[in-house]
Every structure is written in structure tokens, then in C-alpha cells.
Amino acid sequence: MSESSEDLATLAKGGRTNVAGFILRLLARIPFLFIAGRLYGPDLVGRFAIAVVVVELAALVSTLGLKRGLAQALATTDRPHVHVVWDAMVLGGILSLAASAVLWVFPEVMYPNSFVTGLDRYLPLIILAIAWSDISLAALAYRLNVRATVTARAVVEPWTISIAAWVFSFFTTRDGLVLAYVSSMIAALTASLVPFIRSYGLPRGWSPHLSELFALARRNVPLAGADALEWGTRNVDRFILGVMFEPKIVGIYYMAQQVASLPQKLKTSFDPILGPVITRNLASGNRAAIAAQVRQVAFWIIAAQVGLALMGSIPGEAVMGIVGPQFVAGTAALAFLLTAEVLASTGAVCESALVYLARHRNLMISAAMLTFQVVLSFALILAMRALGWPIAFQAAGPAVALMLSVALTSVVKARVLGRLLHAPVSPLRWALLWAALAAVVVGGCFAMLPHSLEWAEVILGIPAIAAVYLFVLWRWAFGPADRALFGKMPRADEATLPNVGAITR
């Protein structure tokens, strides 16, 4: 098998694993949305959503870019890998405890529009579990064990939060969501540490190398910045709403965001597979192959996300109504957020290569786009407020700003990467447009059904939209390389890939 064919096979097998993981994540996330919406209501969901934004940002910063930087550290070291990964765990642990202490002293950062009561102050203590879980999974991803990530993130974490939210609702709705979140993070940490220790073992004869730890921290600043900026792009809208509106509005938006963020997982779960393939071709100077891999993966992701966006936005009111009737006001935000996921795909996949080719330039682009998004979000809210527009319209302003920001980011990053690789990286194909138009026609017919038949819009309309879209896509958009993605679908636990990362060691 040629090197390019081997790369395609690796990407395709990883893609099939990610589809399996995505389906599991989708099935597990729906019960949580239903339970949170129906049993807790938009006010409590809104408070929870803002607090989680701050906690997850603190956890992300505490990993210091190790989710992507750990692979480079392992590839360039002469020390035993088990010592390096435990150095990373120590570094993440120190920063996590520092972040927890800051939020313990200043809990108002997590709750900017409500009082701090009950168990609110204790939530930051979970930062260590989140950071250690991320680092453990990054270490396993270096050995291309995607099974652990699928198990922890697509099975254990979402099912735990769904079940725990339901159980705690019988005892305390005030703190039930916080307790459910903490339970899910502890369960995910357990599901991450067990395979991590089995793979790397305990660090016998190891002592932390503080100088190397701080050197690793300095090297990882651009990666940490890129991770933080990408995360901020997808979550700053929620924090802006928390500053500008009451918790109820944030809760409605959060539910729309949770539905819309499911397609995003398709991209993020490709990182462990795409990264080693890119670094191998970069080491051999085969930049044309990198461009081809970016185009291929980006097309797979966009093709899936367009279909999911159509299935979620055309029957948007019915979808949000499933969560709870009071959440239907978030339909417009849902449509903009789903569109944003599609527009963000090219830039997100290009970033997987830019973090190796031009990490500082990538960081500056991301920072500029995040600034643009924040300014535009406030501008849209204030403009609509001055014009007397309804609050539901105002609350959709950050979603519009996100959509425009990620679209511009994709254009800029694709142009930059194309120039660096001397090859086009755009994954767009005309057949995608025809498939989308066909699905819109079919979905529009179901959307015209009377309100009493709204159930048919979901039960019959969504499968019809998917069927028409996939048929056109398969018939006119997919080539032999694309159809490689649809080989034998692995089981959820069959996720260990060929060890292409070995060549980078």
C-alpha cells in the first residue's frame, strides 16, 4: 500500500470511529437536554451554563495546550514516555489547583448575574478532574488509542450527567445540575485514568523535572493560546448573554447551543488522527499530501455538518419544543449556531495544520477574530435594544456574530494555509449545494404541516431530509476516496488505530 493510500485508510478508519462515537454522544446528550429543560427550567439551566463556561475555561488553561502539545513533547524526548506524561500531569495539577483557588476566592466570576449560594463555591474543585482527564486522553491519543476518548467523552460523561441530573432532581433542583456535572467529570476522569495507567504504567524511578516542566509550559503557550481562543470563540457568546440578560435567556440559548454543538464534535474527534498524519508528511516535506488530507477531512466534516444543520434548523421549533415549550424562543439562535458550525469547519481543520506550520500567525488570526466576534456581539445586542426589537431577537445577536466570525476565520486560515502548502485546501464542492437545496425543498414541505402535526415534522421530516440529502451527496458528490469512509463500521470499543504515530517518535 502506498503512503498516501495508507494515510487515507488511517483517516477513514478514524472517521468511522468518530461517527460511531458521535452517534453514542448524540444518544446520550438528548436525555440530558430533556431532563435539564423539563425538570430544572431555563433559569437554573442559565446559571449552570455560565458557571460551566468559566470552569471549563480554567480547566483548558490548566492543560496549557497539552492536548495537542503533548504529542510533540513525546516525539522529541529521550526520556521514558511514562516520565514525560506524568510530568505533564504534575504541571496540569499545579495549574488546576491554582485556578480552583482563584475561583474559590472570587466565585462571582462564575455567577455574574445571580447570588452565590448553596454548593456554588465548590464547583471549581472539579477543575483538576477535567484537566487530568484531558491530559490522559491526549497521552493515549499519541498512541492512537481513540477508544478511550470515545468511551470517556461519548459514553461515560454524557450518560452520567443525564442519569445524575435525573436522580438529583428528586433531592435538590437548586444544586442538582452542579452535582450532576461534578459526577460526570469524576466518572470521565476514572474512564480516562484506567486506560492511561494500563497503557503507560506508573512512573517508577521518576521524579518531576521542574526545569523541563517550565520549558514545556513556555513552548506550549502558543498551543494553549490557540486552544483557549478556539474554545472562547464557541463559548464567549454565552458569557456575553450572562452579562447582558437574566439567567432565563442564557438558559434558552444554552439549550440551543448544546443541540448545535453536537456537529462540532465531529471535527474535534478527528484531531488525534489528523495530527500524526500531518506531522509525518511535514517531516518528509510532502506538503501536497497535507493539503489533500486537509481537503479530504474538511469535506467529510462539512458534508456531515450540513446534513445535521438542515435536520436541526428546518424543523427548529419542533426540535427546541422537545426540550421544553419555553425553549422554542431559541429557534433563531439554533439556526444561526448550526450554520456557524458548517462555516467553521474549514478553518478548524486548517488550524490542525497551521499549529505546526505557523502557530504564531494562527494565534494572531484567532485572537483578531475573537475580538471581532465580541465587539460585533455587543454591537448587535445594543443596536437591536435601541431599535426596540424583542429580547428573543437580541439574544440571537451573539449567534449571528459567531456565524460571521467563524466564516471569516475559515476564509483567512484557508488562504494562509494554501499559500504555505502551495496547494488549494478548500473542501467545497458544488454537489454539496445541490444536496442542501434538495433537502430544503423536502424539509419545507414538512414545515408547512399544521401545528397539530408537529410530531410528523420530527418523526418523519428529519429522516426524509437526511435521506434526500445523503442520496444526492452519495450519487453526485462522493468519489472513491470519500466512500472509503463508509467501510465496515467499527464497534464503539473498536477504536485503536494503526500506529502511524510511531514514526514521529
N, C-alpha and C positions, 0 to 999 in steps of 0.2 A: 504494500500500500504506500502511495506517495505521501510526502509530508503534508501537502495541502489536503489530501483526502483524509488523512489521519486527524488533522485539525477539525475538519468538517464533522467527522464521526464523533469526535470528542464533544464538540459544541452541540451536535444533535442529541447525543445521549444525555448531556446535561440539560438540554432544553426539555426533553421528555420527562426527566426527573422533576424539573421545575413545574411543568404542567400538572404532574401528579401532586406535588406539594401545594400548588395554587388551589387545586380542587379541594384538597383537605382543609386548607386555610379558609376558603370560601364557606365550606360546610360548617366549620367551627365558628366563624365570625357572625353568621346570621343569627344564631341563638342569642349571642351577647347583645347585638343591636336590639333584638326584640325584647329581651329581658330588661335592658337598661332603659329603653324607651317606654315600655309599658309599666314597669314596676317602680322606676325611680323618677321619671319625668324629666323635662328639659332643664329645670333649674338645677337639680343635683347633678345631672349629666354635664351641664355647663361648668360648674365649679370643678368637677373632676377633670374635665378636658383641659382647663387652663393649668391646673396643678401638674398634670402629667406632662404638659409641654415643657415646663421648667425642669422637672425631674429628669426627663429623658434627654434634654439638652445638657444638663450637668453630667449625666452618665456618658453621653457621647464625647464631651470634652475630656472626661476622665480616661477614656480609652486612648486619647492622644493619637488618633489616626492609626492605631494598631490593627484595626480591622482590615486595612489594606497594606500598612507598612510592615506588619509582622512578617509577611512573606519575603520581603526584601531583606529584612534582618536575618532571617533563617538562611536565605540563599547566599549570603556573603560572609557568614561566620565560620570560624574554625572550631568553635566551642561545641559541645554536645547540644543538640537541639532542645533537649529537655531542660537544660540550664537557661537557654535563651527565652523559652516560653515562660518559665517561672520568673525570670527577671521581668518580663512584661506583666505578669500577674501582680508582682510586687508594685511595679510602677502604677498600674491601674488601681491597685488597692489604696496606695497612698493618696492619689489624687481624688479617688472616690470619697474617702473619709474626710478630706479637706472640703470637698463640695457639700457633703452632708452637714458638716459643722456650720458652714456659711448659711445654708437654708434653714437649719435648726434655729439659728440666732435671728434670721430675717425671714420668717415664714410668710410675711406679707407679699413677698415676691411671687409666691405660688398662688396667692388669693388676692389679686389686686382690687377686686370689686365686691368682696364679701368679708365677713369676720372670720378669724381663725378660732375654731372651737374643736372639741372632740379629739379625734386622732389626727387632725390635720398636720400638726407639727412633726409627727412621727414618720410621715411619708418619705422624707429624704433618706431615711436609713436604708431604703431599698436600693439606693444608687450603686452600692458595692455589688449587689447581686446582678444588676443589669450589666455593669462593666465587665465583671468576670465572665459572665455568660458570653458576651460579645468576643472577648479575647480568646476564650476556649474554642469557640466556633471558628474564629479566624485561624487558630493554630491547626485545627482539623481540616479547614479548607485548604491549607497549604499542602496537605497530603491528599487533597481532593476527595475527602470524605464529606459529601453533601448530605448523606443520610442523617447525620447528627443535626444539621441545620433544619432539615425538613421535619424531623421528629420534634425538636425543641420549639421551633417557631411556628410550624404549621399544625402540630397536633397537641403537644403538651400545653403550651402557653395559651392559645385561644380557647381550648376546651376547659382548661382550669378556670379562666376568668369567667366563662359563661356559667359553669356549674356553681362556682363560688358566689357569683353575683346573685344567682337564684337562691342559694342557701342563706346567705347573709341578709337577704331581703326580709326573711322571717324574724330577724333579730334587731336589725338596725338599718333603716334606709338612709339615715344620716351619714353613716360611715361605711355602708355596705360596699360601694364601688371602690373605695380606697382599699378596704380589706381584700376584696376580690383581686384587685390589681397586684397587691403585695403577694398574695398567694400564687398568682400566675407567674410572677417573676422568680419566686423561690423555686417553683416547680420547673421553670425553664432553666434555671441555674443548675439544678440537680441533673436534668436531662442533658446539659452541656458538659458538666464536670465528669460524669461517669465515662462517656466515651473518650473524653480528653485524657483522663488518667490511664485508661486502658491503652490508648494509642501511644502516649509519651511516657507514662510511668511517673513515679515520684522522683524528685530531684536528689538522688543520692550523691553525696560528696559535693553538694552545691552550696555556694554562698553568694548572695546578691553582689553583683559588680556595680557599685554605685556610680562610678565614673562612666561605665558603659551605659547604664540606665539613663543618665542625664544626656549623654551623647545621642542615644536613641531618641530621647524626648526632643532634642534640638532638631534632629534630622526629620522627625515626623511632624514638625509644626506645619509645613505646607499641606501635608495629607490631612492632618487634624483640621486645619482651616477649611479645606475643600469639603470634608465630611460635615463640618458644622454649618457651612454655608448652604450645602445641598439640603441638609436637614432643616435649616432655617427657612429656606425657600418654601418648604412644604408645611411649615408649622407657624411661621410668624403671623399668618393671617388669623389664626385662632387667638393668638395673644393680642393682636390689634383689636379684634372684636371684644376681648375681655376688658380692654381699656375703654372702649367706646360705647359698649352696650351692657345691659344687665345679663346675668348668667343664663337666663332662659334663651336668649338669642344665640349665645355661644353654644348651648346645648343642641339647638336645632342645626346649627352649622356643623357642629362636630359629627352629628349623625350622617349628614350628607358627605362630610369629609371621609368618614370611615367606609362608606359604601364606595366612594370614588377612589380611595387609596388602594383598594384591592388590586387593580391592574398594575399599580406601581411595583408590587412585589415581584411581578414577572421580571422586571429589569434588575432589581437588587439581587435576586437569587441567581442571576447569570454571572455576577461578579467573580465568584470563586472559580468558574470555568473559564471565563474570557481572559482573566488576568494572566494566568500561567501561559496560555496560548500566545497572548500578545508579547509577553516578556521573552519567550523563546524566539519568536520571529524578530523581535527588536535586537536580541543578542546576535542573531545571524545576519542582520541588515536587510531582512526581507520586508521592506515597508509596504510593498504592493499587497502582500499577504495580509498584513494588518488591516489595510483599507478594505480588503474583501471580507475579512472577518467582521469588521465593524458594520459594513453594509448588510451582511447576512443576519447577524444577531439583531440589529436595529429593525430590519424588516420583519423578522419573526415577532418581535415585541410589538411593533406598531400594528401589524396585522391583527394580533390578539386584542390589543387595546382599543382599536377602532370598533371591533365587534362588541366588546364589553361596554364601550361608551354608548353605542347605539341601543344595546339591550337595556341599559340603565337609564338613559335620558329620554328616549321616546315615550316609554310608559312611566316617566319620572314620578308623577303624582301617585300612581299606584304603588310604586316601589317605596316611596317615603311613607305612604299610608300604612304599609305593613309594619313599619317601626312603631307607628302611633299616629293618630289623626292630627295631633298638634304639630307633628314634624313635616306635614305637607308644605308648610311655608318655606321649607328649604329646597324645594324642587328646582328653582332657578339656579341656586348655588350648586346643586348636584350636577346640572347640565354643564355649567362652566368648569367645574372641577374635573369632570370626566373628559371634557375636551382638552383641558390642560395636561392631563396625563398622556394623551396622544401626542400633543405638540412637544412635550418634554422628552420624549423617548430618544430622538436623535441626539440631542445634547447630552443626555445622561450616558448613552453608550459611547459617544465620542470622548466623554470625560474619562472613561475606563482606559483609554489610550493616552489622553493628554496628561494624566497624573504621572506617567512615565516619561513622556516626551517633552512636556513644557509645563511642569507643575506650578511654577510661579505665575506664568501667564494665565493658566487655567484658574488659579486662585483669584487673580485680579478681575478676570471676567465675571466669575461667580459673585465676587463682592460688589462689583458695579451693578450687576443685575438684581441682587438682593436689595441694594439701596433703591434702585428704580422701583422695585415692587413695593417696598414700604412706603415710599413717597406717593406713588400712584394710589395705593390703598387708602391712605388718609385723604388724598385729594378727592377721590371718588365719593367717599363717605360724606365728607364735608360739603361737596358740591350738591349731592342729592339731598342732604339735610337742608341746605339753604333753599333749594327749589321746592321743599315740602313733599318730597317723594315718600312713599310708605317705608316703614322700617325694614320690611322684607326685602325691598329693593336695595336699601342702603347696606344691609348685611351681606348682600351678594357682591358688593364692591370689591372686597379683598379677593374673591374668587376670580373676578374679571381681571384684576391686576396680576394675579398669579398666572392666568392664562396668557396674557400678553407678555409677561416677563419671561416665562419658560419658552415661548415661541421665539422671542428674540435671542435668547440664550442658545437655543438649538441652531439657529442660523449662524450666529457668530462662531460657536465652537466647531461646527461642521466646516466652515470656511477655514478656520485656523488649522484644524487637523488635516484637511485636504491639502493645504499648502505644505505642511510639514511632511506628509507622506507622498506628495507629488501624485496623488490619485484621488478620484472622487470618493466621497464617503456617504453621500445621500442615499437613503434606502427607499425613497418614494418611487412608486410605480403607478401609472395611470389606472391599472386594473383595480387598485385599492379604491379609487374614487367611484368607479362603476359599481363595485360591490357595495359600497356605502350607500349610493343612491338607490340601488335596488332594495336594500334593507329599509331605507327611509320610506319608500313607497309602501312596502308591506306593513311596516310599523304604523304608518299614518292611517291606514285602513282600520287597524285595531283601535287606534286612538280616537277614532270617530264614533266608536260604540257608545251607547248611552251609559250614564253613570252607574246604573243598576247592573251593568255587565262589566264592571271594572275588573272583576275576578278573571274574566276571559282575557283581558289585556295582559295580565301577568302569566296566567297558566298556559294560554295558547299563543299570545302575541310574542312573548320573549323567545320561545322556541322557534316560532316562524321567522322572526328577524334573524336569529342565529343560522337557521337552515339556509335561507336565501343568501345571506352574506357569505357563508362558508362555501356554498356551491359555486358562486361566481368567482370567489377567491381561488378555489381549487382548480376550476376549469380554465381560468384565463390569467391568473397572477402567479401561480406556483410553478416553478421549474423543478428539475431533478434534485437540485441542492435543497430546495425548500421542502420537498416531500421526504427528504431524509429525516426530518423532524418527526415524521409520523411512522416510524418503525415500531417495533414492539414496545408498548408502553410498560415501563418498569413498575413493580410494586412500590408502595411508599417506602418500604425499607430497603429497596434495591437501589442505593444511591451512590455507591462508591465508584468513582470514575477511573479510567486508565490513568496511571501515574505519570501524566505528561509533565507534572511539576518537578519530577526527579531530575530533569536535565538542567534545571535552574539552580540546583544545589551546588 
